[in-house]
Amino acid sequence: MSGKLFVIGFGPGSFEHITKRAREAIQESDVIIGYSTYVDLIRGLLTDQEVVSTGMTEEVTRAREAVRQAEEEGKKVAVISSGDAGVYGMAGLVYEVLVEKGWTEATGVPIEIVPGISAINSCGAILGAPIMHDACTISLSDHLTPWELIERRIDAAGMADFVIALYNPRSGRRTRQIVEAQRILLQYRSPDTPVGIVKSAYREREHVVITTLAQMLEHDIGMLTTVIIGNTSTFVYDGKMITPRGYQRKYTLSADEQPLKPHQRLRVENEPWSLEAANDSLASAPAPSAASAKDRPVLIDAEPAKTAPTSSATGTAVLEAPPAVTEEAAPKSQPAPFDWAMQALTAINATKGIVTEPAAKTATRSTSSFQPEMIFEVAISPGVANKKITPQQMMAIAEVAGEKGEIEYTPHHQMILRVPTSNPDSVTGRLRELGLILSPIGDVLQVKACDFCDGEKKDSIPYAEELAQNLGGREMPKEVKIGFNGCGMACYRAVQEDIGIVFRKGKFDLFLGAKTVGRNAHSGLQVAEGIPKEEIVPLVERIVARFKKEAFPNERFHKFFQRVGVIEGYKWREPAKEEIENAACGD
């Protein structure tokens, strides 16, 4: 039996929007592999297929397992993705795994990518017609893409006046990215720019909001949400977002018989915004005859146009031309094609009561006075060994937070402070003066130490503090936690962290690669005991340095340890699994 790989996009999740080919491919498959939530969405289409479902961050595992079962076991394997598998889905990753194995289309396992409806299409249909003109998609997740690159893409899309669909806009930990995206776009677009927020499109908990760029952050935005931001011509009518394609520039939308005949519509003089027209000088262009002027629904000249009253018969907006200009008096510089287009659009929108931003503002960064608040966030702790916060420190934290700030208690011996401010130094300076330790949050290294029995077992405290000083807050491919216990009781659960250090009988025991969640959760592997005190800090620094250098983006430490097999001479081994016998039946 020859194997085959299907990579299937099943659309937004409703059965009505799954394509016929996607249904057929699922039925043909022996094995279905996917994120557990996605498997649940298509469970009604499954019969007797084997199902392999994993968590959200297990994409590489799913891709490798799919390739293995197709190549080695000759099975037909379907890897499923919501939306379209080729848009932030699994298609690219499956190809990458195949390339690593030397796959070719001529000799390797067959692969078929089954397209689906992407979120930009499904959410756009729900909102109305917001993506009728040039549009782009940008994922705000910086787990796999550097944020600096994402920033440049947002800036470029804003400057180019694209309609923008934001994927992965916010998660429980990624809260600032959507704020930064709003700040960048407000440099180019009016605060009143329409924005559509769609959560769980075409699913049971679908929720739709149409708001503005200035107010978008006042609404619920999460990982199940797609945010569509209009361009400078997008407007809202009767609860629907609409982005004009430009037909109103050459057509009379309220009349069946058009003033411009088909053979006239593509003439350069009837498309003053086109590239060809930009090369023509107004001074050298022939003056329009009375007949040709009558044929045009829109007449534009070099001077700023004025909107004339709308004709009740046709509803056509007409721009009054300024007095004729002789060749000698013609201006040397001519309006850009963009200006031509914006003049025509302004005239048309004026008849509908829609205010269009002036071309001068839309072509460059907006001079709007609206400025979004900057959110500064920082982790706060009283010390590495000290777990007690004084009343004075608590009062200072509360005062710094103020009415608009937020203080979040965490299980990691820290509090997270979020303050709307553009001057972080005013926050950090005061808190540091009171002896509080401030650390960045996100994908950084954190040292979590016990309280050393309120300092009674203090022999190992200097080593914990040295590790925190040398490594604490350092940026990592994925967050890393070092657990540090001052005695063999390990009551602060150091062995359940990525790197566990336990001080026992004057020396250190080392544990690596704990996995605290999932069906196969386990404590760290004990890789060494009796490490001399003077060796523990350099050893841990070398382990951390290798992880930082060689780990994949978003790869957790236990997965890295398993993948590389050996770190500093310590070998990965599968944790022991308990065999649980079935309980005897009985009343």
C-alpha positions in Angstrom: 0.0 0.0 0.0 1.5 3.3 -1.0 1.2 6.3 1.4 -0.1 9.7 0.7 -0.1 13.1 2.5 -3.1 15.4 2.5 -2.8 18.8 4.0 -6.4 20.0 4.3 -7.8 23.5 5.1 -11.3 23.0 6.3 -12.3 26.7 6.4 -13.8 28.5 9.4 -15.1 25.4 11.1 -18.8 25.1 10.0 -19.7 22.1 7.9 -21.4 24.3 5.3 -18.0 25.9 4.5 -15.9 22.7 4.1 -15.2 22.1 0.5 -16.3 18.9 -1.3 -12.7 17.9 -1.9 -11.8 18.4 1.8 -14.6 16.1 2.8 -13.4 13.5 0.2 -9.8 13.7 1.4 -10.8 13.2 5.0 -12.9 10.1 4.0 -10.0 8.7 2.0 -7.5 9.1 4.8 -6.4 6.3 7.3 -5.1 8.8 9.8 -6.2 12.3 10.9 -3.5 14.5 12.5 -4.3 17.9 13.9 -4.5 20.3 16.8 -7.0 18.8 19.3 -9.5 21.8 18.9 -9.5 21.4 15.1 -10.1 17.6 15.3 -13.1 18.4 17.5 -14.5 20.7 14.8 -14.5 18.0 12.1 -15.3 15.0 14.3 -18.7 14.7 12.7 -17.0 13.8 9.4 -14.9 11.0 10.8 -15.7 7.3 10.6 -13.1 4.8 11.6 -9.9 6.8 11.0 -7.1 6.8 13.5 -6.8 10.2 15.2 -3.6 11.8 16.4 -4.3 15.1 18.2 -1.8 17.3 20.0 -1.6 20.7 21.7 -1.2 24.1 20.2 2.6 24.3 20.1 3.1 20.7 18.8 3.1 21.6 15.1 6.6 20.1 14.4 5.6 16.9 16.1 2.4 16.6 14.0 4.2 17.3 10.8 6.9 14.7 11.5 4.4 12.1 12.6 2.4 12.6 9.4 5.4 12.2 7.2 6.6 9.1 9.2 3.2 7.3 8.9 2.9 8.2 5.2 6.5 7.2 4.3 7.2 4.3 6.6 3.8 2.8 7.1 2.3 3.5 3.7 -0.8 5.2 5.2 -2.9 7.9 3.8 -2.5 10.7 6.3 -4.5 14.0 6.5 -3.0 16.9 8.4 -5.8 19.4 9.1 -5.7 23.1 9.5 -8.5 25.6 10.0 -8.9 28.2 7.3 -6.5 27.5 4.4 -3.6 25.2 5.1 -1.3 27.4 3.1 -2.1 30.6 5.1 -0.4 30.4 8.5 -1.3 26.7 8.4 0.5 23.4 8.2 1.3 23.2 4.5 4.6 25.0 4.6 5.8 23.1 7.7 5.0 19.7 6.1 7.0 20.6 3.1 9.9 21.8 5.3 10.0 18.4 7.1 9.9 16.6 3.7 12.7 18.8 2.4 14.8 18.0 5.5 14.4 14.3 4.6 15.5 14.8 0.9 12.0 14.4 -0.5 11.3 15.1 -4.2 7.9 15.0 -6.0 9.2 12.4 -8.5 10.4 9.9 -6.0 8.8 10.8 -2.6 5.5 10.2 -1.0 2.7 12.0 -2.9 1.3 15.2 -1.3 -1.9 17.1 -2.0 -2.7 20.5 -0.5 -6.5 20.9 -0.3 -7.4 24.6 -0.1 -9.9 26.1 2.3 -11.5 29.4 3.1 -9.0 31.6 5.0 -10.1 33.9 7.8 -9.7 37.1 5.7 -12.3 35.7 3.3 -14.8 34.3 5.9 -14.5 37.4 8.2 -14.7 39.7 5.2 -17.9 38.1 4.1 -19.5 38.5 7.5 -18.4 42.2 7.7 -19.7 43.1 4.2 -17.2 43.8 1.5 -14.1 45.3 3.3 -11.5 43.6 1.1 -12.8 44.7 -2.3 -9.5 46.5 -3.0 -5.8 45.7 -2.4 -5.4 43.9 1.0 -2.8 42.0 3.0 -2.6 39.7 5.9 -0.2 40.2 8.8 0.2 37.9 11.8 1.0 39.7 15.0 2.5 36.5 16.6 6.2 37.1 17.2 6.8 33.5 18.4 8.4 32.6 15.0 8.9 36.0 13.4 11.0 38.8 14.9 8.8 41.7 16.1 11.0 44.2 14.3 10.1 42.6 11.0 6.4 42.6 11.8 6.6 46.3 12.7 8.1 47.1 9.3 5.4 45.2 7.6 2.6 47.0 9.5 4.3 50.3 8.7 4.6 49.5 5.0 1.0 48.3 4.8 -0.2 51.4 6.5 1.8 53.7 4.3 0.6 51.9 1.1 -3.1 52.2 2.2 -3.8 48.4 2.2 -6.8 47.0 3.8 -5.2 44.9 6.6 -6.3 41.6 8.1 -4.5 41.0 11.4 -4.2 37.3 12.3 -3.2 36.1 15.8 -3.8 39.6 17.2 -3.6 38.9 20.9 -3.1 36.0 23.3 -2.9 35.7 27.1 0.7 36.6 27.1 1.0 38.6 23.9 -0.9 41.8 24.8 1.3 44.6 23.5 1.5 43.6 19.8 -2.0 44.8 19.0 -1.4 48.1 20.8 1.8 48.7 18.8 -0.1 47.8 15.6 -2.7 50.4 16.4 -0.1 53.0 17.2 1.7 52.5 13.9 -1.4 52.6 11.8 -2.7 55.8 13.4 0.4 57.5 11.9 -1.2 57.0 8.5 -4.9 56.7 9.0 -7.7 58.6 10.6 -8.9 57.5 14.1 -12.3 57.1 12.5 -11.1 54.4 10.0 -13.6 51.5 10.1 -12.4 48.3 11.8 -14.1 45.0 11.9 -13.5 42.5 14.7 -14.8 38.9 14.1 -14.4 36.2 16.7 -15.1 32.5 15.9 -16.4 33.2 12.4 -19.2 30.8 11.4 -19.0 28.9 14.6 -21.4 28.7 17.5 -19.8 31.6 19.5 -19.5 33.9 16.6 -19.2 37.6 17.7 -18.9 40.6 15.3 -18.1 44.2 16.2 -17.6 47.1 13.8 -15.8 50.0 15.4 -13.0 52.4 14.6 -9.2 52.4 14.6 -9.2 54.6 17.7 -11.6 52.5 19.7 -10.7 48.9 18.6 -8.8 48.1 21.7 -11.9 48.7 23.8 -13.3 45.4 22.5 -12.5 41.7 23.2 -9.7 40.6 20.9 -8.0 37.2 21.3 -6.5 34.3 19.4 -9.9 33.3 17.9 -10.3 36.8 16.5 -9.5 38.3 13.1 -9.2 42.1 12.9 -9.8 43.8 9.5 -8.8 47.4 9.3 -10.1 49.4 6.4 -8.2 51.7 4.1 -8.7 55.4 3.6 -11.8 54.9 1.4 -13.5 52.2 3.5 -16.9 53.3 4.9 -19.7 51.8 7.0 -23.2 51.7 5.7 -26.1 50.0 7.5 -23.7 48.0 9.7 -21.5 46.8 6.8 -17.9 47.7 6.0 -17.5 48.5 2.3 -14.3 49.3 0.5 -15.0 50.8 -3.0 -13.2 49.2 -5.9 -13.2 52.5 -7.9 -16.1 51.9 -10.2 -17.7 55.3 -9.2 -14.8 57.0 -11.0 -15.9 56.0 -14.4 -19.5 54.7 -14.0 -22.8 56.2 -12.9 -23.9 53.6 -10.3 -27.5 54.8 -10.3 -28.0 54.5 -14.1 -28.3 51.5 -16.4 -27.0 53.5 -19.4 -23.5 54.7 -18.8 -22.2 58.1 -20.1 -18.9 56.5 -21.1 -19.3 53.8 -23.8 -17.2 50.6 -23.5 -14.8 51.8 -26.2 -14.2 55.1 -24.3 -13.6 53.7 -20.8 -10.0 52.6 -21.3 -8.9 55.9 -22.9 -6.1 57.7 -21.1 -8.1 60.9 -20.8 -10.8 59.0 -18.9 -8.3 57.4 -16.4 -6.3 60.5 -15.2 -5.1 58.4 -12.2 -3.4 55.8 -14.4 0.4 55.3 -15.0 0.0 56.2 -18.6 -1.8 59.5 -17.8 1.0 60.4 -15.3 3.4 60.7 -18.3 1.2 63.0 -20.2 1.6 66.7 -19.6 -1.6 68.7 -19.0 -0.2 71.5 -21.1 0.3 69.2 -24.1 -3.0 67.4 -23.8 -5.7 68.5 -26.2 -8.5 70.5 -24.7 -11.6 68.4 -24.4 -14.3 69.2 -26.8 -17.8 69.9 -25.7 -19.0 66.5 -26.9 -16.3 64.6 -25.0 -16.8 66.6 -21.9 -20.4 65.7 -22.0 -19.5 62.0 -22.2 -17.6 62.1 -19.0 -19.3 61.5 -15.6 -16.3 63.1 -13.9 -14.2 66.0 -15.2 -11.0 66.8 -13.4 -8.4 69.5 -14.1 -5.2 70.8 -12.5 -6.9 73.1 -10.0 -8.6 71.8 -6.9 -12.1 70.5 -7.9 -15.4 71.7 -6.5 -18.3 69.4 -6.1 -21.4 70.5 -8.1 -24.9 69.6 -7.1 -25.8 66.0 -7.9 -28.1 65.5 -10.9 -31.4 64.2 -9.8 -31.8 62.2 -13.0 -28.5 60.3 -12.9 -27.1 60.8 -9.4 -23.7 61.5 -11.0 -21.2 63.6 -9.1 -19.6 66.2 -11.4 -16.4 68.1 -10.7 -16.4 71.6 -12.1 -13.4 72.3 -14.2 -11.5 75.6 -13.6 -11.1 78.1 -16.5 -9.1 76.9 -19.4 -5.3 77.2 -19.1 -3.2 78.2 -22.1 -0.1 76.3 -23.0 2.1 79.3 -21.9 0.4 79.6 -18.5 0.3 75.9 -17.8 1.9 75.0 -14.4 5.1 73.0 -14.6 4.2 70.4 -12.0 1.2 68.3 -12.3 -0.9 66.4 -9.7 0.2 62.8 -9.1 -2.2 60.0 -10.2 -3.1 59.4 -6.5 -4.3 63.0 -6.3 -6.5 62.5 -9.4 -8.1 59.4 -7.8 -8.7 61.1 -4.4 -10.3 64.1 -6.0 -12.7 61.8 -7.9 -13.4 59.7 -4.8 -14.0 62.8 -2.6 -16.6 64.1 -5.1 -18.5 60.8 -5.2 -18.4 60.3 -1.5 -19.6 63.8 -0.9 -22.9 62.9 -2.6 -23.3 60.0 -0.2 -22.5 62.1 2.9 -19.2 60.3 3.4 -16.2 62.4 4.4 -13.0 61.3 2.7 -9.6 62.2 4.1 -7.8 64.8 2.0 -5.2 63.4 -0.3 -2.4 65.3 1.4 -3.1 63.4 4.6 -3.6 60.0 3.1 -0.4 60.1 1.1 1.7 60.8 4.1 1.6 60.2 7.8 -1.6 61.5 9.4 -1.2 64.6 11.5 -4.0 63.4 13.8 -3.7 64.5 17.4 -5.0 61.2 18.6 -2.3 59.3 20.3 -2.8 55.8 21.8 -1.6 55.1 25.3 1.7 53.2 25.6 1.5 50.3 28.1 4.7 49.6 30.1 4.8 46.1 31.8 7.3 44.7 34.2 7.7 41.8 36.6 8.2 42.8 40.3 9.6 40.7 43.1 11.1 41.6 46.5 14.2 39.5 46.0 15.7 36.2 45.0 15.4 34.6 48.4 13.2 37.2 50.1 9.5 36.6 49.6 8.2 39.4 51.8 7.0 42.8 50.4 6.9 45.6 52.9 3.8 47.9 53.3 5.8 50.8 51.9 6.7 48.8 48.8 3.0 47.7 48.3 1.9 51.3 48.6 4.5 52.5 46.1 3.4 49.8 43.6 -0.3 50.8 44.0 0.5 54.5 43.6 2.6 53.9 40.5 -0.2 51.8 39.0 -2.8 54.5 39.6 -6.4 54.2 38.5 -5.5 53.0 35.0 -2.8 50.5 35.9 -3.1 46.8 36.5 -1.4 44.5 39.0 -1.5 40.8 38.3 -0.5 38.2 40.9 1.4 35.2 39.3 2.4 31.8 40.7 6.0 32.5 39.8 7.0 34.6 42.9 6.3 37.8 41.0 3.7 40.4 40.3 3.1 41.8 36.8 2.7 45.6 36.7 1.1 47.2 33.7 1.0 51.0 33.6 -0.1 53.3 30.8 2.9 55.6 30.5 5.4 56.8 27.9 8.1 57.4 30.6 9.0 54.0 32.1 11.9 55.5 34.0 9.4 57.3 36.3 8.1 53.9 37.2 11.2 51.8 37.5 13.3 54.4 39.3 10.9 54.7 42.2 10.5 51.0 42.6 14.2 50.2 42.4 14.8 52.8 45.1 12.7 50.7 47.5 14.7 47.6 46.8 12.4 45.8 44.5 13.8 43.7 41.7 12.3 44.5 38.2 12.5 42.0 35.3 11.2 41.9 31.8 8.4 39.5 31.0 7.8 37.2 28.0 10.3 34.8 26.5 13.1 35.4 29.1 14.9 33.4 31.8 13.6 33.6 35.3 15.3 32.2 38.5 12.7 31.0 41.0 14.3 30.3 44.4 12.8 29.1 47.7 12.8 31.3 50.8 15.6 29.1 52.3 13.4 28.6 55.4 13.3 32.4 56.0 17.1 32.5 55.6 17.9 29.9 58.2 19.4 27.6 55.4 21.4 30.3 53.8 24.5 28.5 52.5 23.3 28.3 48.9 21.7 31.8 48.7 24.8 33.4 47.1 24.7 30.9 44.2 21.0 31.6 43.6 21.6 35.3 43.6 24.6 34.9 41.2 22.5 32.9 38.8 19.7 35.6 38.9 22.2 38.4 38.4 24.0 36.7 35.5 21.0 35.1 33.7 17.8 36.6 35.0 15.8 38.5 32.4 18.0 37.3 29.5 16.0 36.9 26.2 15.4 33.3 25.2 13.8 31.4 22.2 11.1 30.4 24.7 10.7 31.3 28.4 13.0 29.3 30.7 12.6 28.8 34.5 15.4 27.8 36.8 14.1 26.4 40.1 16.4 26.6 43.0 15.9 24.9 46.4 18.1 25.3 49.4 17.7 21.8 50.9 16.8 18.3 49.8 13.1 18.8 50.8 12.7 20.7 47.5 9.4 22.1 48.9 9.5 24.9 46.3 9.3 22.3 43.6 12.6 23.1 41.8 12.5 19.7 40.1 9.3 20.8 38.2 11.1 23.6 36.3 13.1 23.5 33.1 16.3 23.5 35.1 16.1 22.3 38.7 18.8 22.9 41.2 18.7 21.3 44.7 21.3 22.0 47.4 22.0 18.9 49.4 24.8 18.0 51.8 26.9 20.9 50.7 26.7 20.1 47.0 24.1 20.4 44.2 21.8 18.0 42.4 20.8 18.9 38.9 17.4 18.1 37.1 16.7 19.0 33.5 13.7 19.0 31.2 10.6 19.0 33.4 7.2 18.9 31.6 4.5 20.2 33.8 1.4 19.9 31.6 -0.2 17.4 29.3 -0.9 13.7 29.6 2.8 12.8 29.7 3.7 15.4 32.3 6.8 14.6 34.4 9.4 16.1 36.7 12.9 17.0 35.5 15.3 14.1 34.8 17.9 13.9 37.5 21.1 14.0 35.5 23.7 14.6 38.2 24.2 14.8 41.9 27.0 16.0 44.1 28.1 18.8 41.8 30.6 21.0 43.7 29.4 24.5 44.7 32.0 26.3 42.6 30.9 24.5 39.4 27.1 24.9 39.5 26.9 28.5 38.2 29.3 28.0 35.2 27.6 24.7 34.3 24.1 26.2 34.2 25.4 29.2 32.2 26.7 26.8 29.6 23.4 24.9 29.4 21.5 28.1 29.0 23.9 29.5 26.4 23.5 26.4 24.3 19.7 26.5 24.5 19.7 30.2 23.5 22.0 29.5 20.5 20.5 26.2 19.2 16.8 26.1 20.2 14.1 26.7 17.6 11.9 29.7 18.1 9.1 28.9 20.6 10.7 25.5 21.4 10.4 24.6 25.1 13.4 23.5 27.0 12.3 19.9 27.5 11.6 19.5 23.8 15.1 21.0 23.0 16.7 18.5 25.4 14.8 15.6 23.8 15.7 16.8 20.3 19.5 17.3 20.8 19.8 14.2 23.1 22.9 15.3 25.1 23.6 18.6 26.9 26.9 19.0 28.7 27.3 15.2 28.7 23.9 14.7 30.3 21.7 12.3 28.1 18.0 12.6 27.5 16.0 9.5 28.5 12.3 8.8 28.3 10.7 9.3 31.7 9.4 6.2 33.4 5.8 5.5 32.7 3.5 3.9 35.2 1.4 1.0 34.1 -2.1 1.3 35.5 -4.1 -1.9 35.6 -7.8 -1.8 34.9 -9.9 -1.9 38.0 -11.8 -5.1 38.7 -15.4 -4.9 38.0 -17.8 -5.0 40.9 -20.7 -3.4 42.7 
